[in-house]
Amino acid sequence: MVVVAWQDSTPDLWSKFNVGNAADAVGRFAVDCFFLTSGALLLDPARRFRLGPQLRRVAWPTLTWIVVYLAANVALNAAGLIGVQKGLRDPAAMSTEEIVRALLAGPAVYHLWFVYVLLAIYLVVPLLRPITERPEPDRRRLLSWLLTLWLVTIVVQRWAPFFLGDLAPTVYPSVLRNLPTDYLGLFVLGFVLSHYRDRLTVPRLVWPVVAAVGLAWTFTSVWLAAHAGEDRVFAGYGNFTPPVLLYSLGVFLFFLTRPHGAGPTGPWVRRVSDLTFRVYLLHALVLHLLKVATGLGDLTIDRPWIGVPLIFSATVLISFAIAWALDQVRVLRRWI
């Protein structure tokens, strides 16, 4: 999270807080769009899906980087610096049982929650493929039912607190907690939107407007929560809140409805794409080291309009440089 610290509970519209808020809100479409895109590709009957290789491509590098973060956190704590947040923040003070529990319960490091979810969804894909491979109208009917269950769960469990705050019900029927929820629903929605995109008759220029409204709503909801001194200031960043979903769907549908469809991919695009997962795994360590071991951490708080762009740029450039260097060692490509 790049939202900077603020000195009081009522930041103005033009404030240090909102510099970080704007930077953070802009990237909030990424997670939802990733799962939408993954569903569009992996549930497509025209594409082959093999569970074993798909799991290994994600699991082995993740395990390797968990070991790297464990070692880095030991070194950071020994140097008097805080470790990267979440389960393995201070492994030297943990028993073997606690470390194993942190690995299994997860996430071992804060950003790896994404990988835990992704691996779980991969395990469900073989159950969903028989649905997406069925002939019409059975496929449409089953997918509609799945998405209806997901939407009901989202509305009750996620949207009610967003709109009603403390007035939202805190106890939900147990059956709702066991319906297809969260990212699995986005996964299925991505396939549905992609497979039936020819039925979208809305002008394509509507989708950037939808995305802009969602982005503005995301930014505003977080700022107003901070300005009012609410406890859950950053609830508006949730991936299933109405503004973030609106923002994500606007971005996804804008690119999905390109008039010329998919075209040839340039060599630089392919190269960057090959490195992105490794960049994701290591970027949290690079960002953390820049924050705790350089002056950029203080600069993001004291002068966020300078510090935030600098630490963002440095994190991206250093992460891609490390990912590229590791990729040159062929024996490491599978494991790291």
C-alpha positions in Angstrom: 0.0 0.0 0.0 1.4 3.4 -1.0 -1.1 5.6 0.9 1.1 7.8 3.0 0.7 8.5 6.7 -1.3 11.5 7.6 -1.1 13.6 10.8 -4.9 13.9 11.5 -8.1 12.0 10.9 -9.6 14.6 8.5 -7.3 15.1 5.5 -8.3 17.8 3.0 -8.9 17.0 -0.6 -5.6 18.5 -1.5 -3.4 16.7 1.0 -0.4 14.3 1.4 -2.9 11.6 2.1 -4.6 12.0 -1.2 -1.4 11.9 -3.2 -1.0 8.3 -1.9 -4.7 7.7 -2.3 -4.6 8.6 -5.9 -1.6 6.5 -6.6 -3.1 3.5 -4.9 -6.6 3.8 -6.4 -5.2 3.9 -10.0 -3.9 0.4 -9.7 -6.9 -1.2 -8.1 -8.2 -2.7 -11.3 -5.3 -5.1 -11.7 -6.2 -8.0 -9.4 -9.8 -8.2 -10.6 -8.8 -7.9 -14.2 -6.2 -10.7 -13.8 -8.8 -13.1 -12.6 -11.3 -12.0 -15.3 -8.6 -12.6 -17.9 -7.5 -15.9 -16.4 -11.1 -17.2 -16.5 -11.5 -16.0 -20.1 -8.5 -18.0 -21.2 -8.4 -21.1 -18.9 -12.1 -21.9 -19.2 -12.1 -21.5 -23.0 -13.0 -25.0 -24.5 -10.7 -24.1 -27.4 -7.7 -24.0 -25.1 -6.0 -27.0 -23.5 -5.7 -27.0 -19.7 -3.4 -29.3 -17.9 -3.6 -29.1 -14.1 -0.2 -30.5 -13.2 2.0 -28.2 -15.3 -0.2 -25.2 -14.5 0.2 -25.8 -10.7 4.0 -26.4 -11.0 4.6 -23.2 -13.0 3.2 -21.2 -10.1 4.0 -23.3 -7.0 7.7 -23.9 -7.5 8.8 -20.3 -7.9 6.5 -19.3 -5.0 8.1 -21.8 -2.7 11.5 -20.6 -3.7 10.7 -17.0 -3.0 9.1 -17.9 0.3 12.5 -19.2 1.3 14.2 -16.0 0.0 11.8 -13.9 2.1 12.3 -16.0 5.1 16.1 -15.5 4.9 15.7 -11.8 4.1 13.5 -11.3 7.2 16.0 -13.1 9.4 18.7 -10.7 8.1 16.5 -7.6 8.4 15.6 -8.4 12.0 19.3 -9.1 12.8 20.1 -5.6 11.4 17.4 -4.0 13.6 15.0 -3.5 10.7 11.4 -4.8 10.5 10.8 -7.7 8.2 8.4 -7.9 5.3 4.8 -8.1 6.7 2.7 -11.1 7.4 3.3 -14.7 8.6 7.1 -14.8 8.3 7.9 -11.3 9.4 10.2 -12.5 12.3 11.0 -16.2 11.5 13.9 -16.3 14.0 11.5 -15.9 16.9 9.1 -18.6 15.6 9.1 -22.3 16.2 9.1 -24.8 13.4 5.4 -25.5 14.0 4.6 -21.8 13.8 6.5 -21.4 10.5 4.7 -24.4 9.0 1.4 -23.0 10.2 2.2 -19.6 8.7 3.1 -21.3 5.4 -0.1 -23.3 5.2 -2.6 -20.8 6.6 -0.9 -18.0 4.7 0.0 -15.8 3.3 3.6 -16.2 4.3 4.3 -12.7 2.9 1.5 -10.2 2.5 1.4 -10.1 -1.3 1.4 -13.9 -1.7 -2.3 -14.1 -0.8 -2.7 -13.7 -4.5 -0.8 -16.9 -5.3 -2.7 -18.9 -2.6 -6.0 -17.9 -4.3 -4.7 -18.6 -7.8 -3.5 -22.1 -6.9 -6.9 -22.9 -5.3 -8.7 -21.7 -8.4 -6.5 -23.9 -10.6 -7.7 -26.9 -8.6 -11.4 -26.0 -9.4 -10.8 -25.5 -13.1 -11.2 -29.2 -14.0 -14.7 -29.0 -12.4 -15.6 -25.9 -14.3 -14.4 -27.0 -17.7 -17.1 -29.6 -18.2 -19.6 -26.8 -17.8 -17.9 -24.4 -20.3 -17.6 -27.3 -22.8 -21.3 -28.1 -22.8 -23.4 -27.2 -25.8 -25.9 -24.4 -25.7 -28.3 -23.7 -24.1 -27.1 -25.9 -21.2 -23.8 -24.0 -20.9 -25.5 -20.6 -20.7 -28.1 -21.8 -18.2 -25.5 -23.4 -15.9 -23.2 -20.3 -16.1 -26.1 -18.0 -15.4 -26.9 -20.0 -12.3 -23.3 -19.9 -11.0 -23.1 -16.2 -11.5 -26.4 -15.6 -9.8 -25.2 -17.5 -6.7 -22.0 -15.5 -6.8 -23.8 -12.2 -7.1 -26.2 -13.0 -4.3 -23.2 -13.8 -2.0 -21.3 -10.6 -3.0 -24.4 -8.4 -2.5 -25.1 -9.8 1.0 -21.7 -10.3 2.4 -19.6 -7.6 0.7 -21.8 -4.8 -0.5 -24.1 -4.5 2.5 -21.2 -3.4 4.8 -19.9 -1.0 2.1 -23.2 0.8 1.8 -24.6 0.4 5.3 -21.5 0.4 7.4 -22.2 -0.6 11.0 -25.9 -1.0 10.2 -25.2 -4.0 7.9 -26.1 -7.5 9.3 -23.1 -9.2 10.9 -24.6 -12.7 10.8 -25.3 -14.3 7.4 -27.1 -17.6 6.7 -24.5 -20.3 6.7 -25.7 -21.5 3.2 -24.5 -18.1 1.8 -21.0 -18.6 3.1 -20.8 -21.9 1.1 -21.9 -20.6 -2.3 -19.4 -19.9 -5.1 -17.8 -16.7 -3.9 -15.1 -14.1 -4.4 -12.4 -14.7 -7.0 -13.9 -17.9 -8.4 -16.9 -15.8 -9.4 -14.7 -13.3 -11.2 -13.0 -16.2 -12.9 -16.3 -17.5 -14.3 -17.5 -14.0 -15.1 -14.3 -13.4 -17.2 -15.2 -16.4 -19.4 -18.8 -15.4 -19.7 -18.0 -11.8 -20.8 -15.3 -13.1 -23.2 -17.4 -15.9 -24.7 -20.5 -13.9 -25.2 -18.9 -10.5 -26.0 -20.5 -10.4 -29.4 -23.8 -9.8 -27.6 -22.5 -6.7 -26.0 -24.2 -3.9 -28.0 -23.0 -1.0 -25.8 -20.7 1.4 -27.7 -17.1 0.7 -26.8 -16.4 4.2 -25.6 -18.8 3.6 -22.8 -16.3 1.4 -21.0 -13.6 4.0 -20.4 -16.3 6.2 -18.8 -17.4 3.3 -16.6 -13.8 2.8 -15.6 -13.3 6.5 -14.9 -16.5 6.5 -12.7 -15.2 3.5 -10.8 -11.8 5.0 -10.3 -13.2 8.3 -9.1 -15.6 6.5 -6.8 -12.8 4.4 -5.3 -10.6 7.5 -4.6 -13.5 9.5 -3.2 -14.8 6.7 -0.9 -11.4 6.3 0.7 -10.8 10.0 1.1 -14.3 10.5 2.6 -13.7 7.7 5.1 -10.4 9.2 6.2 -12.0 12.7 6.3 -14.7 11.4 8.6 -12.3 9.6 10.8 -13.8 6.2 10.2 -12.1 3.1 11.5 -12.1 1.2 8.2 -10.5 3.9 6.1 -9.2 1.6 3.3 -12.3 -0.6 3.0 -13.0 1.2 -0.3 -10.0 -0.5 -1.8 -11.5 -3.9 -1.5 -11.5 -5.9 -4.7 -15.2 -6.7 -4.4 -16.5 -3.3 -3.4 -18.8 -1.7 -6.0 -16.4 1.0 -7.1 -13.4 -1.3 -7.6 -15.6 -3.8 -9.5 -17.0 -1.1 -11.7 -13.5 0.2 -12.4 -12.2 -3.3 -13.2 -15.1 -4.2 -15.5 -14.7 -1.0 -17.4 -11.0 -1.6 -18.0 -11.6 -5.3 -18.9 -14.5 -4.7 -21.3 -12.7 -1.8 -23.0 -9.9 -4.1 -24.1 -12.1 -7.2 -24.6 -14.3 -5.3 -27.1 -11.4 -4.2 -29.4 -12.8 -4.2 -33.0 -9.8 -6.1 -34.5 -9.5 -8.8 -31.8 -6.1 -10.2 -30.7 -3.2 -9.3 -32.9 0.4 -10.4 -33.0 2.4 -9.8 -29.9 5.7 -7.9 -30.2 8.9 -9.3 -28.9 9.2 -6.8 -26.1 5.6 -7.5 -24.9 6.4 -11.2 -24.8 9.6 -10.6 -23.0 7.9 -8.4 -20.3 5.1 -10.9 -20.0 7.5 -13.8 -19.4 9.1 -11.8 -16.5 5.9 -10.4 -14.8 5.3 -13.3 -12.4 8.8 -13.3 -11.2 8.6 -9.5 -10.8 5.4 -9.9 -8.8 7.1 -12.4 -6.5 10.1 -10.3 -5.8 8.8 -6.7 -6.0 7.6 -6.7 -2.3 11.1 -7.3 -1.1 12.6 -4.6 -3.3 9.9 -2.1 -2.2 10.4 -3.0 1.5 14.2 -2.6 1.3 13.8 0.8 -0.5 11.4 1.9 2.3 13.4 0.7 5.3 17.0 1.0 4.1 17.0 4.1 2.0 15.7 7.7 2.4 12.8 7.0 0.0 10.6 5.7 2.8 10.7 9.0 4.7 10.4 10.9 1.4 7.1 9.2 0.6 5.7 10.5 3.9 7.3 14.0 4.0 7.0 14.8 0.3 4.7 12.1 -1.3 4.3 14.0 -4.6 8.1 13.3 -5.0 8.6 10.2 -3.0 5.7 8.1 -4.3 6.7 8.4 -8.0 10.3 7.8 -7.1 9.8 4.7 -5.0 7.3 3.3 -7.6 9.8 3.8 -10.5 12.7 2.4 -8.5 10.7 -0.7 -7.5 9.6 -1.4 -11.1 13.0 -0.9 -12.6 15.0 -2.8 -10.0 12.5 -5.7 -10.0 12.6 -6.1 -13.7 16.4 -5.9 -13.7 16.6 -8.6 -11.1 14.0 -10.7 -12.9 15.8 -10.4 -16.2 19.2 -11.2 -14.7 17.8 -14.4 -13.0 16.2 -15.4 -16.3 19.6 -15.5 -18.0 20.5 -18.5 -15.8 18.6 -21.2 -17.5 18.8 -23.7 -14.6 17.0 -21.2 -12.4 14.0 -20.4 -14.7 11.8 -23.2 -13.5 12.5 -22.6 -9.8 12.7 -18.9 -9.4 
